């Protein structure tokens, strides 16, 4: 595999950050400073800052209940609470799909970059389900417009059609297959409503309710749940 992919698979950092480490001369392969894009084998000895690294053998997938106030970022000096520091998991994991600071609910994290990339690819149209409460009563016209797609002026995009079900005078459930920045909040604002509560309850095959998590808690997916998720992503489990 490519050197940056190998470094990321060892849990050191992301591929982009790995490229920076290589460019800075902080990486050695078999005792020599490599060129970017080098292909490495399992038999090669790779060092970062003179420390030997090795592939993480077991894939880890976590279901995490992100609380309100926690920011989906790995490094942000201005963020008081970041996902990775809140979890403090012993193996480096990253998340698939952000939840904004004022939202709560299910976040999937893993050390498997291939899984993360497959979950994040917009063309795969993977489902994410949310419970939403707004500050005004909603009617059939609101639901129809949300379901058919809403033009977002700030992004100059019309949202992809989605499934939506009214659950109360001011609440609904919505299933999206794309992940535009603050999409649900922007969609509601475009139709004259403001979100007062937003909770993600499902990501593809993983349901928050199945894990009985309180805000701030996480659990590892068991082998069956992992297999279901990998299968839904079109990936063969290693």
C-alpha positions as CSV (number, residue, x, y, z in Angstrom):
1,X,0.0,0.0,0.0
2,X,1.0,3.6,-0.3
3,X,3.2,5.0,2.5
4,X,0.6,7.5,3.7
5,X,-2.1,4.8,3.8
6,X,0.2,2.5,5.8
7,X,0.9,5.2,8.3
8,X,-2.8,5.9,8.7
9,X,-3.5,2.2,9.0
10,X,-1.0,2.1,11.9
11,X,-3.2,4.6,13.8
12,X,-0.6,7.4,13.7
13,X,-2.6,10.1,11.9
14,X,-4.7,10.7,8.8
15,X,-3.4,10.2,5.3
16,X,-3.1,13.9,4.8
17,X,-1.2,14.4,8.0
18,X,1.0,11.4,7.0
19,X,2.0,13.2,3.8
20,X,3.1,16.2,5.9
21,X,5.2,13.9,8.1
22,X,6.9,12.4,5.0
23,X,7.5,15.9,3.5
24,X,9.0,17.0,6.8
25,X,11.5,14.2,6.7
26,X,10.1,12.6,9.9
27,X,9.5,9.2,8.3
28,X,12.0,6.5,7.4
29,X,11.5,3.3,5.5
30,X,14.2,0.7,6.0
31,X,16.5,3.4,7.4
32,X,16.1,5.8,4.5
33,X,14.0,8.9,4.0
34,X,11.4,8.0,1.4
35,X,9.8,9.8,-1.5
36,X,6.1,10.7,-1.3
37,X,3.9,8.0,-2.8
38,X,6.3,5.1,-2.0
39,X,4.7,1.7,-1.9
40,X,5.5,-0.3,1.2
41,X,5.1,-4.0,2.1
42,X,4.4,-5.6,5.4
43,X,8.1,-6.7,5.6
44,X,9.3,-3.1,5.4
45,X,10.4,-1.3,8.6
46,X,8.7,2.1,8.9
47,X,9.7,4.6,11.5
48,X,8.0,7.9,12.5
49,X,10.1,10.2,14.6
50,X,12.5,7.3,15.1
51,X,9.7,5.1,16.5
52,X,8.9,1.9,14.7
53,X,5.2,1.6,13.7
54,X,3.2,-1.4,12.7
55,X,-0.2,-2.1,11.3
56,X,-3.2,-2.3,13.6
57,X,-4.4,-5.8,13.1
58,X,-8.0,-5.7,14.5
59,X,-10.6,-3.3,13.1
60,X,-12.4,-1.3,15.8
61,X,-15.9,0.2,15.3
62,X,-17.5,2.3,18.0
63,X,-21.0,3.6,18.5
64,X,-20.8,6.8,20.5
65,X,-23.5,9.0,21.8
66,X,-22.2,12.5,21.1
67,X,-23.5,15.0,23.7
68,X,-24.5,18.6,22.9
69,X,-21.4,20.8,23.2
70,X,-18.9,18.3,21.9
71,X,-17.3,19.3,18.6
72,X,-16.5,16.8,15.8
73,X,-12.9,17.6,15.2
74,X,-9.6,16.0,15.9
75,X,-7.6,19.1,16.5
76,X,-9.0,22.5,17.3
77,X,-7.4,24.8,19.8
78,X,-10.6,26.8,20.1
79,X,-12.9,23.8,20.9
80,X,-13.4,23.2,24.6
81,X,-14.6,19.6,24.0
82,X,-13.5,17.5,21.0
83,X,-14.8,14.0,20.1
84,X,-11.4,12.2,20.2
85,X,-10.3,13.7,23.6
86,X,-13.8,13.0,25.1
87,X,-13.6,9.4,24.1
88,X,-9.9,8.9,24.9
89,X,-9.9,5.5,23.2
90,X,-6.5,3.7,23.3
91,X,-6.4,3.2,19.5
92,X,-6.7,6.2,17.2
93,X,-10.2,6.3,15.7
94,X,-11.9,8.9,13.5
95,X,-15.5,9.5,12.8
96,X,-17.8,9.0,9.7
97,X,-20.0,12.0,9.3
98,X,-20.1,15.0,11.6
99,X,-22.7,16.2,14.0
100,X,-22.6,19.9,14.7
101,X,-21.9,21.2,18.2
102,X,-25.5,21.9,19.1
103,X,-26.7,18.4,17.9
104,X,-26.6,15.1,19.7
105,X,-26.8,11.4,19.0
106,X,-25.1,8.5,17.2
107,X,-21.6,8.9,15.8
108,X,-19.7,6.0,14.3
109,X,-15.9,5.9,14.9
110,X,-13.3,3.5,13.6
111,X,-9.7,2.9,13.0
112,X,-10.4,1.4,9.5
113,X,-9.9,4.1,6.9
114,X,-11.6,2.0,4.2
115,X,-14.8,1.8,6.2
116,X,-14.8,5.5,7.0
117,X,-14.3,6.4,3.4
118,X,-17.1,4.0,2.2
119,X,-19.5,5.5,4.8
120,X,-18.6,9.1,3.8
121,X,-18.9,8.7,0.1
122,X,-21.9,10.7,-1.0
123,X,-22.7,8.6,-4.1
124,X,-23.2,5.5,-1.9
125,X,-26.4,7.2,-0.5
126,X,-26.1,5.6,2.9
127,X,-29.0,6.4,5.2
128,X,-28.8,8.5,8.4
129,X,-31.9,9.0,10.5
130,X,-32.7,11.9,12.9
131,X,-35.3,13.1,15.4
132,X,-36.0,16.8,15.0
133,X,-38.0,19.4,16.9
134,X,-38.6,22.9,15.5
135,X,-40.0,26.1,16.9
136,X,-43.3,26.2,14.9
137,X,-46.1,23.8,14.0
138,X,-45.4,21.9,10.8
139,X,-48.0,21.0,8.2
140,X,-48.3,18.8,5.1
141,X,-46.8,21.5,2.9
142,X,-43.7,21.7,5.1
143,X,-43.3,17.9,5.0
144,X,-43.8,17.7,1.3
145,X,-41.2,20.4,0.5
146,X,-38.7,18.8,2.9
147,X,-39.2,15.4,1.3
148,X,-38.9,16.7,-2.3
149,X,-35.7,18.7,-1.7
150,X,-35.0,22.2,-0.5
151,X,-32.9,24.8,-2.3
152,X,-30.2,26.1,0.1
153,X,-29.1,29.5,-1.0
154,X,-26.0,29.6,1.1
155,X,-24.7,26.4,-0.5
156,X,-26.3,26.9,-3.9
157,X,-27.6,23.3,-3.7
158,X,-30.9,21.6,-3.7
159,X,-31.0,18.8,-1.2
160,X,-31.6,15.2,-2.3
161,X,-35.1,13.8,-1.8
162,X,-35.6,12.2,1.6
163,X,-38.1,10.4,3.8
164,X,-39.9,12.3,6.5
165,X,-42.6,11.4,9.0
166,X,-44.4,13.8,11.4
167,X,-44.2,12.7,15.0
168,X,-45.8,15.7,16.8
169,X,-47.1,19.2,16.2
170,X,-43.5,20.5,16.0
171,X,-41.5,17.3,15.5
172,X,-40.6,14.8,12.8
173,X,-38.2,12.0,11.9
174,X,-36.1,12.4,8.7
175,X,-33.9,10.0,6.8
176,X,-31.2,11.6,4.7
177,X,-28.8,10.0,2.2
178,X,-26.4,13.0,2.0
179,X,-24.5,15.0,4.5
180,X,-24.3,18.7,3.6
181,X,-23.1,21.1,6.2
182,X,-25.8,21.7,8.9
183,X,-28.2,20.3,6.3
184,X,-31.4,19.8,8.4
185,X,-31.0,23.1,10.1
186,X,-30.5,24.9,6.8
187,X,-33.5,23.0,5.3
188,X,-35.8,24.1,8.1
189,X,-34.6,27.7,8.0
190,X,-35.3,27.8,4.3
191,X,-38.9,26.9,5.1
192,X,-39.2,29.4,8.0
193,X,-38.5,27.1,11.0
194,X,-35.7,26.9,13.4
195,X,-34.4,23.6,14.9
196,X,-34.5,23.5,18.7
197,X,-33.5,19.9,19.1
198,X,-31.7,17.5,16.7
199,X,-30.7,14.0,17.5
200,X,-29.3,11.3,15.2
201,X,-30.7,7.9,16.0
202,X,-29.4,5.7,13.2
203,X,-26.4,5.5,10.9
204,X,-27.0,2.8,8.2
205,X,-27.4,-0.5,10.1
206,X,-26.5,0.9,13.5
207,X,-29.3,2.2,15.8
208,X,-28.6,4.3,18.8
209,X,-31.4,2.6,20.8
210,X,-29.7,-0.8,20.4
211,X,-26.8,0.2,22.6
212,X,-28.6,1.9,25.5
213,X,-26.1,4.7,25.6
214,X,-26.2,7.8,27.7
215,X,-24.7,11.0,26.3
216,X,-20.9,10.7,26.4
217,X,-20.9,6.9,26.4
218,X,-19.7,4.5,23.7
219,X,-19.6,0.8,23.0
220,X,-17.7,-1.4,20.6
221,X,-19.8,-3.0,17.9
222,X,-19.8,-6.8,18.2
223,X,-18.7,-9.0,15.3
224,X,-22.3,-9.4,14.0
225,X,-23.0,-5.7,14.0
226,X,-19.6,-5.0,12.4
227,X,-20.3,-7.5,9.7
228,X,-23.7,-5.9,9.0
229,X,-22.1,-2.5,8.6
230,X,-19.2,-3.7,6.4
231,X,-21.7,-5.6,4.2
232,X,-23.9,-2.5,3.9
233,X,-20.8,-0.5,2.8
234,X,-19.9,-3.2,0.2
235,X,-16.8,-4.1,2.0
236,X,-15.6,-7.7,2.6
237,X,-14.7,-8.1,6.3
238,X,-11.0,-8.9,6.7
